Amino acid sequence: MNAQTFYLSLSALKNLFTEIPINPSNFHYSFYYGLDIKLKLNYSTQNNEIFSFVSNYELPVHIRDVFGQIEFTGQIIFEDELAIFADLDEDHICVNIETNQVSLNEFGTNFEMLLCAATPEHFLEVLYLLAENKANHYSNLQYKIDDNVFIKKLVDASGDKNTEQFYTFLLGE
């Protein structure tokens, strides 16, 4: 998934909430406003889709509520062969510049702990599925997907079967 499609797809999720009042007392308030992403005025071409998303869109403070515990840093931080663009708790989610893979790396050492996706484009697809699942749940409390089925769906979207451990960890299974 490219950055523009990702942005448009996330924006479309707000339509699920047209008949639900949005106010600070609702449990889905932070999620809804986490989808309030804006295109920056000075759009620039980047060499991968995650870089394009982080560089060209203003991310709201509630963005963390959209993707579980994944929090975009709002900038790309380069360290050796890694480009850090998000955090998960104390650790970094990075693109390896040499392999183009997305992984969870340990804070401080940058040791690769878990593979997240085969490419940045695959990772955007996974992030969209996470947001879509949460939006479906918040807009329809009867909505439920089996965690194992959802993890398999995320692994398939990630482009690499070796990502199952990351998504199992992310979803707390």
C-alpha positions in Angstrom: 0.0 0.0 0.0 1.4 3.4 -0.8 1.3 6.4 1.5 -1.5 8.2 -0.3 -3.8 5.2 -0.4 -3.0 4.5 3.3 -4.0 8.1 4.2 -7.2 8.0 2.1 -8.1 4.5 3.6 -7.6 5.7 7.1 -9.6 8.9 6.5 -12.5 6.7 5.1 -12.7 4.8 8.4 -14.2 8.0 10.0 -17.3 7.3 7.9 -18.1 4.3 10.2 -18.8 6.8 13.0 -21.4 9.0 11.2 -24.3 7.8 13.6 -22.2 7.6 16.8 -21.8 10.8 18.9 -18.1 11.7 19.2 -17.3 13.4 22.5 -14.5 13.1 25.1 -16.5 10.7 27.3 -16.8 8.1 24.5 -14.2 5.3 24.6 -13.6 5.7 20.8 -12.9 9.5 21.0 -9.1 9.2 20.8 -9.3 6.6 18.0 -11.6 8.8 16.0 -9.4 11.9 16.3 -6.3 9.7 15.7 -7.6 9.4 12.1 -7.5 13.2 11.7 -4.4 13.1 9.6 -3.6 16.2 7.4 -1.5 16.5 4.2 1.4 18.9 4.7 1.6 21.8 2.3 5.1 21.0 1.1 4.8 17.5 -0.3 8.1 15.8 -1.1 8.9 12.6 -2.9 10.6 9.9 -0.7 12.3 6.6 -1.6 9.8 4.5 0.4 6.2 4.7 1.4 6.7 4.9 5.2 9.1 7.8 4.6 6.5 9.4 2.4 3.8 9.0 5.1 5.8 10.3 8.0 7.3 13.2 5.9 4.2 14.4 4.1 1.4 14.1 6.6 0.8 15.8 9.9 0.0 13.1 12.4 -2.3 13.9 15.3 -1.5 13.3 18.9 -4.0 10.5 19.1 -2.3 8.5 16.3 -1.2 5.9 18.9 -4.8 5.0 19.6 -5.3 4.0 16.0 -2.5 1.4 15.8 -2.5 -0.1 19.3 0.8 0.6 21.0 2.6 1.7 17.8 3.4 5.4 18.0 4.8 7.3 15.0 7.7 9.6 15.9 6.7 12.2 13.3 10.1 12.2 11.8 12.7 9.7 10.3 15.7 9.2 12.5 18.7 7.6 10.8 21.1 5.4 12.8 23.6 3.3 10.9 21.6 1.2 8.4 18.3 1.9 10.2 15.6 4.5 9.7 13.5 4.8 12.9 10.0 6.0 12.3 7.9 4.7 15.2 8.1 3.3 18.7 6.5 0.4 20.4 6.8 0.9 24.2 10.5 1.5 24.7 11.7 0.0 21.4 11.9 1.3 17.9 10.2 0.2 14.7 12.7 0.7 11.8 13.2 0.2 8.2 16.5 -1.5 7.4 18.0 0.6 4.6 19.9 -2.3 3.1 17.2 -5.0 3.2 14.1 -2.7 3.1 12.5 -4.9 5.9 10.6 -3.4 8.8 11.5 -4.7 12.2 11.2 -4.0 15.9 14.6 -3.2 17.3 15.7 -2.9 20.9 16.1 0.6 22.3 19.7 1.5 22.9 21.3 -1.4 21.0 19.2 -1.5 17.9 19.3 -5.3 18.1 16.6 -6.7 15.7 14.2 -8.4 18.0 11.2 -9.2 15.7 10.5 -8.9 12.0 7.4 -6.7 11.3 7.0 -6.7 7.5 8.9 -7.6 4.3 8.7 -4.0 3.0 7.4 -0.6 4.2 4.5 -1.0 1.8 3.5 -4.2 3.5 3.7 -2.6 6.9 1.3 0.2 5.8 -1.1 -2.5 4.7 -0.8 -4.2 8.2 -1.3 -0.9 10.0 -4.4 -0.2 7.9 -5.8 -3.7 8.9 -5.1 -2.9 12.6 -7.0 0.4 12.3 -9.8 -1.1 10.3 -10.3 -3.9 12.9 -10.4 -1.3 15.7 -12.8 0.9 13.8 -15.1 -2.0 13.1 -15.1 -2.9 16.8 -15.7 0.7 18.0 -18.5 1.3 15.4 -20.2 -2.0 16.0 -19.7 -3.5 19.5 -21.0 -6.9 18.1 -18.0 -7.1 15.7 -15.5 -9.7 16.7 -12.8 -11.6 14.8 -10.9 -14.5 16.3 -7.5 -13.4 17.4 -5.7 -16.3 15.6 -7.6 -15.6 12.4 -6.7 -11.9 12.7 -3.0 -12.7 13.4 -2.9 -14.8 10.3 -4.5 -12.0 8.3 -1.8 -9.6 9.5 1.0 -12.1 8.8 -0.3 -12.6 5.2 -0.4 -8.8 4.7 3.1 -8.4 6.1 4.6 -10.3 3.2 6.7 -12.6 5.4 5.5 -15.6 7.4 8.3 -14.8 10.0 6.3 -11.9 11.3 3.9 -14.0 13.3 5.8 -13.6 16.5 5.6 -9.8 16.2 1.8 -9.7 15.6 1.2 -12.3 18.4 3.2 -10.0 20.7 1.5 -6.8 19.5 -2.0 -8.3 20.1 -1.0 -9.7 23.5 -1.7 -13.3 22.6 
